[in-house]
């Protein structure tokens, strides 16, 4: 994958790994469009990264996904890379039955449905573009439940495992269109993800910063690796 001269859309690009990706690609001279739910965070990102385009959008909302596609067609017709990064994580106590599943935060829509449907919307847009890539940000937790790690975030882990399976299938199918599919499955990274849950658990001796993870992951991506853990 080339690291310069791209036009890139990053969902959830104003904070955490998404923002670290935006900084990395901005420094390499790429054109960027980042979207997110919080306009104040998007404004901060735009002020820090000169020339970056922003668009307020909740990718869990179907209508807003279509709006994002139309906006991209209008202002970023040369787009060749979609990075599905937006995600949320919640602690869920399954012993409480349905109660904690109906807390108003839908991890399934944001973490799994959104990247699947966004990919479907953008595939015709990306097909035929030179160096077209779809990147999915899953999680190392998708592979660690059997070791007893992540059981407190069961919906999050399930959605990321589902995203991993989807990326495998999509990679095989989209080769015919010349679209590369990459999956990044980060370990625990210092970010705003699930701050309340993180406070309840012991922290690892040292978490990677988002910038450290992105530097390591994109070095592997540049070398041609399609599944990065």
N, C-alpha and C positions, 0 to 999 in steps of 0.2 A: 504494500500500500504506500502510495506517495504521501508525504507529509506536508507538502507545500502545494499551493495553487488550487486548492479545493474550495468548494462552497458547501458549508456544513450547517445542518440544523441539529441542535442539541436540545432535547426536552429536559426540563429540570436543570437548565444550564446556568442558573444564577447562584447556586450554592453547592457545597460539597464536591463530590467527584465531577458533577456536571460543570461546575465553575472551573475546577482544575483542568478539565479537558478544554474548556473555552480559552483559558489562559495559555495553555500549551499550543493550541492551534493558532491563536492570535499571534503569538510570538513567532510562529513559522510562516506568517504572512497569508493565512487563509482568510476567506470571507466567512463571516459567522452570523447565523440567526439563532438566538436562544429564546426559548419560551419557558414560562413558569406561571404559577398561580399568583405570586405576590409581586405586585407592581413596584413596591419600594425596593425589593431585592433586584428586580430587573433594572431599575434606574441606577442602583449602585454599581451593578455590573457594567452597564453601558458607560458610566462615568469613568470606571477604572480601565476599560478596554476600548480605546478609541476606535470608532468606526463600526462597532458591533451593533447589529440590528436586534431589537427585542420585540416580543409579541406576548401579551398576557393571554394565557390559555390554560385551562384545566383539561389535560388529556384524558381524564376519566369521563368527560362529558362528550358524547358522540357529536353533538352539534358543534362543539368547540374544536373537535378534531377536524371536521370538514372546514371550519373557518381557518384553521391553521394551514391546511392544504391550499385553500384559495389564496391566502395571504402569501404563501411561499411561491405559488405560481406567478403572482403579480410582482413581488419584489425580489425574488431569488430564482428566476427561471433556469439558471445554470446549476442549481443544486445537484450535487452528486453523492453526498453522504448524509444519511439519516442516523443519528445516534439516539436510541431509545434508552434514556437514562432516568427519567422521572420515576420515583418510587416512594412508597411509604412503608413504615414498619410499626406494628403494634404488638405489645404483649397481650396474649389472649389466654384466659383460663378456661380450658375446655370442660372443667368440672362444673362450670356454671350453666352448661347447656347453651341455649340460644341467646341468653342475656348479653354476653360479651360480643357476640357476633353482630348484634344490632346496635352498635354504639355510634353509628353515623359515619364511620370511616371505612370505606370499602377498599381493602387492599387488593381484592381480586380485580376490580375495575382498573385501578391505577397500575398495578404491577404486571398484570397478565393480559387483560382484555385490551388495554390501551396500546401496548406495543404490537400485538397481533393485528388490530384493526388499523393502526397507523401504517404498519408495513403494507397491508393490503391497499390502502389508499395511495401510498407513495410508489409502489412497485411500477405501475404504468408510467409514472413521472420519471423514475430512475432508469427504466429499461432503455438500452441503447446509449446511455451516457458513458463517456469514457471514465474509467476508474470509479464506477458506481459501487457503493458499499452501504450495507445496513449493519449497524453495531447495536447489539443488545447488552445492557448491563444487568447481569443476573447477580449471583452471590455465591460465595463458597459455602454458605449455609445450605444451599440446595443439595449438597453432597455430604452433609455432616450429621444429619438427624440420627442415623444409626449409631453414631458415637455419643449420642446424648447431648450434642451441642445444638442449640437453637430450638429445643422443644418448647420453650416459653413463647416463641413467635411462630406458631404452627402455620398460620395462614400465609405469612410472609415466606416461610420456607417452601410451602407448597407452590406458591405462585412462581418463585424463582426456579424451582425444579421443573415446573411446567414451561417456563420460558426457555430453559435449557433444552428441553425436548423439542420445543417449537423451532429453536435456532438450528438444531440438527437437521430437522426435516426441511426447513426453509433453505438451508445451505445447499442441500442436494437438488432441490427443485429450481432455485434461482440461478444455478450455474448456466442453465440453458439461455438465460436472458443476459448473461454477463455481469450479474450482480453478485459481489462477494458478500458473504454473511459472516460476521465476527461476533463471538461472545466473549465478554469480559466478566469474570466471576471474582470480584474483589474479596479479600479477607476483611476483617473488621478494620474500618478506616475511621479516623477521627472526623466526625461530621455532625450535622444537626439531626441525623436520622434517629428517631425514637429516643429523645433525650430522657424522658421519664423512665423508660425501661432500662436504659443504660445506668441510670443512677442507682437502681436496685441491685445491679450485679457487680461483681468484682471486675475491675478493669484489667485487661492484659497488662503485662509488665510495660509494654510499649506498643501503642497503635501506630501504624503508618499514617502519615499525613496524606491527604488526598493528592497533593502534588507529588509526593514520593511514589505513591501507587501508580499514578498516571504516567510518570516518567518511565517506570519499569514496564508497565503494560504496553505502552505505545512503542517502546523499543522492540518488544516481541512482535507487535502487530506489523511494524515496518519490515521486519524480517520475514513476514509471510505467515505467521502463526494465526490460526483461526479460532482457537479456543485457549483463552488466557486465564489462568488461575492465580 
